[in-house]
Structure formats: C-alpha cells, structure tokens
Amino acid sequence: MEDYTQKISIKSWAEEDRPREKLSGQGRRALTDAELIAILIGSGSRDETAVELSKRILHHYDNDLNKLGKASIAELCKFKGVGEAKAISIIAALEIGRRRGETEIKVTDQVTCSRDGYNIMRRHLMDLNHEEFWIMLLSRSAKVIAKELISKGGLSGTVADPRVIYHIAIQHQASSLILIHNHPSGNLKPSREDIILTKKIADAGKLLDINVLDHLIISDNGYFSFGDEGMI
C-alpha cells in the first residue's frame, strides 16, 4: 500500500513550487521569507524539506527577520538540520540585506538635526544584543570630526565616564558633541539613570565650553532624542 504520510523532497515538488525555480520563473517577490531562506540553506534533512526547516526557524523567531538577524552561529546550529555552513549562509545574507538598507539612506557628514545623528550612528548600534555608549564629536560648523566608542555593557546598561568623554573631545578639539547609546530591549524610553547621566555630562561640558547638543537612544525600531523632547 502506498504510504501517504511519507515526506516529499523538494525535487519531487511541482516545478512552480520549488524555491529556486519559483524565483527564476516568477521573480524574487513571489517567494515567502521561508522559501528565500530555503534557497540559502540548500537542503533540509531526511525528515523535512528545506522550506519546512526554514519555516521552523522563522517560527522560533516570531517570523521576524530582524530577530533572526541577531542570531549567532551557535544559536542557529541548535536547529536540527542546520550545520555551521548553513548558519553562516543565513547570517551573511541577512547582513547583506541590513547593509543594503543603510546604503539607501544618504548619510551626511554634518549634523543639523537629530535625524542626521541617528542616520550616522544607526549602523553602529543596530542588531546588538548588548548596550554600547558612543560620542559623536562635532566642529563649530557641525561637521563630524569623529565617532568614538566609550564603553560596552550588558543587556541592562553601560557606564560612561565624563572624564573619558571630555579627554577625547579635547584631543579632537571638538566644539560640541552628541551622546549616543542603544537599548537592546527595543524600549526607547530613557531610564532614570540615562537622565541623570545626561545632565552630569552636559553640566561638565559647560565648564569646558563644549556643548552637549543631544543624547540619542537608538534601537532597532527607531530613536529617542533628548534634544527634540526638550530634555537637554
């Protein structure tokens, strides 16, 4: 008797349903996220097709490509049927997509508003699972002199020493600066510690005649500006 429960390999699918043939015949927009990932990983296992494996991976990350983009090689290799090579292919493809998104935004070297600062710094802080604190140093004409990483922290916070910040600012002969850090949680609301630290650094800058123009909190979902909200 024929076994109707037997898994069907991709090679046995109708040609219009195979991911590679579907892309070739119907164009890239016709494919689902799972079908695109199936093309990247190439093959599934004896128990499931590449598309089924891809659907399982996406389901684990709530069908959110941004969450999948943060996955490590070790995390992806925990899925049955995914080895290091397949994991690397997925990560590399998503990183190319992220970089493509960056090139579509023309980044200026002059900061005239909070959006300029965000566009300049977002690539440094997107897709991170830990918190980082940066400063952007500006000339009198608001041109970017330098971007400096001050500290790295964990999921809940990082430390920014005003003495380190202004030592770097003086070395670069900066006229002003912008504080930037990320919230890996995605929550853009500044914490009490963020507010206290911002005031502390801004007050120190007044003594040195180096203005703190803004403090940007960046997440994968956008940004929060202390300057835009009248908090600095």
HUHUGI-V404045 format. One record per residue. PHI is phi in whole degrees, 0 to 359 (none if undefined). PSI is psi in radians with two decimals (999 if undefined). NEAR is the number of other ideal C-beta (glycine too) atoms within 10 Angstrom. Layout:
phi=[PHI PHI]
psi=[PSI PSI]
near=[NEAR NEAR]
This chain:
phi=[none 289 269 280 267 294 292 254 287 301 297 271 290 300 305 289 260 282 306 295 293 296 295 296 271 246 95 297 291 281 270 282 301 296 291 294 294 299 296 295 275 82 211 262 226 295 267 206 283 298 292 296 298 296 297 294 296 298 300 299 260 58 55 248 294 294 292 298 296 268 293 269 301 298 296 292 289 286 283 299 101 248 258 300 298 293 298 295 298 296 297 296 295 291 292 299 299 296 293 298 299 291 289 285 257 287 269 275 255 233 255 248 200 297 297 299 298 297 297 288 263 301 294 281 241 285 64 267 261 228 266 230 242 238 233 246 262 236 275 297 268 68 280 285 271 197 236 234 279 268 200 240 226 261 291 260 171 215 244 232 271 304 295 293 301 282 297 293 299 292 301 271 55 283 269 206 209 235 270 217 212 249 243 302 291 93 283 270 291 293 278 301 295 299 293 296 297 300 297 298 290 295 296 294 294 297 292 261 60 239 283 269 282 195 227 257 254 245 224 293 260 144 209 238 245 298 295 296 268 68 255 217]
psi=[2.45 2.39 1.85 -0.12 -0.10 2.40 2.51 2.20 2.81 -0.60 -0.43 -0.12 2.79 2.48 -0.65 -0.19 -0.15 2.32 -0.82 -0.82 -0.62 -0.74 -0.76 -0.72 -0.57 -0.15 2.77 -0.55 -0.29 -0.27 2.54 2.94 -0.72 -0.66 -0.65 -0.75 -0.61 -0.64 -0.68 -0.77 -0.28 -0.85 2.71 -2.32 -3.04 -0.46 -0.36 2.69 2.96 -0.62 -0.74 -0.72 -0.75 -0.70 -0.67 -0.72 -0.83 -0.71 -0.69 -0.59 0.50 0.53 0.54 1.96 -0.49 -0.71 -0.73 -0.61 -0.31 -0.14 2.51 2.94 -0.76 -0.70 -0.80 -0.55 -0.17 -0.32 2.26 2.23 -0.11 2.04 -3.08 -0.73 -0.77 -0.70 -0.75 -0.67 -0.75 -0.83 -0.75 -0.74 -0.74 -0.57 -0.67 -0.75 -0.71 -0.76 -0.60 -0.71 -0.60 -0.70 -0.32 -0.27 2.05 2.00 2.18 2.83 0.20 2.38 1.95 -0.19 3.00 -0.58 -0.65 -0.80 -0.73 -0.81 -0.60 -0.68 -0.26 -0.64 -0.43 -0.40 -0.09 2.60 0.39 2.50 0.07 2.92 2.43 2.56 2.15 2.81 2.55 2.13 2.34 2.64 -3.13 -0.49 0.24 0.37 2.53 2.10 -0.76 2.77 2.15 2.29 2.14 -0.77 2.79 2.54 -2.78 -2.72 -0.50 -0.26 3.00 2.98 2.39 1.97 2.07 -0.58 -0.70 -0.76 -0.86 -0.40 -0.78 -0.74 -0.73 -0.69 -0.65 0.00 0.78 2.52 -0.48 2.99 2.84 2.33 2.47 2.32 2.88 2.74 1.75 -0.43 -0.35 -0.21 2.08 -0.10 2.22 2.46 2.95 -0.68 -0.66 -0.76 -0.78 -0.77 -0.72 -0.80 -0.71 -0.79 -0.71 -0.71 -0.69 -0.62 -0.56 -0.64 -0.51 0.02 0.65 1.85 2.41 1.88 -0.56 2.87 2.03 2.29 2.14 2.41 3.13 -0.25 -0.05 -2.58 2.82 2.35 2.10 -0.65 -0.80 -0.53 0.10 0.54 0.20 999]
near=[3 4 6 5 4 7 13 8 13 18 8 9 15 8 10 10 11 21 24 14 14 20 16 11 11 11 9 11 6 12 18 15 15 19 20 16 25 25 19 17 23 13 13 22 13 7 10 16 22 24 23 17 23 27 19 16 25 18 10 15 15 9 14 12 14 15 14 20 18 17 21 11 15 9 16 21 16 11 17 11 19 22 12 11 11 23 21 14 17 20 19 11 16 19 12 10 11 15 10 9 12 12 9 6 13 6 13 15 10 12 21 9 12 20 15 18 26 22 17 21 22 21 15 14 23 17 16 16 10 13 20 18 23 20 26 23 22 24 14 9 7 15 13 20 17 14 14 17 11 19 16 12 16 10 10 12 17 16 13 20 12 16 8 15 23 19 10 16 23 11 11 15 11 22 18 20 27 28 26 26 24 27 24 19 11 11 12 16 9 19 13 7 11 20 14 11 21 19 15 12 21 20 11 15 21 10 8 11 8 21 16 23 20 25 28 26 22 23 18 18 10 11 21 20 20 23 16 14 12 7 15 19]
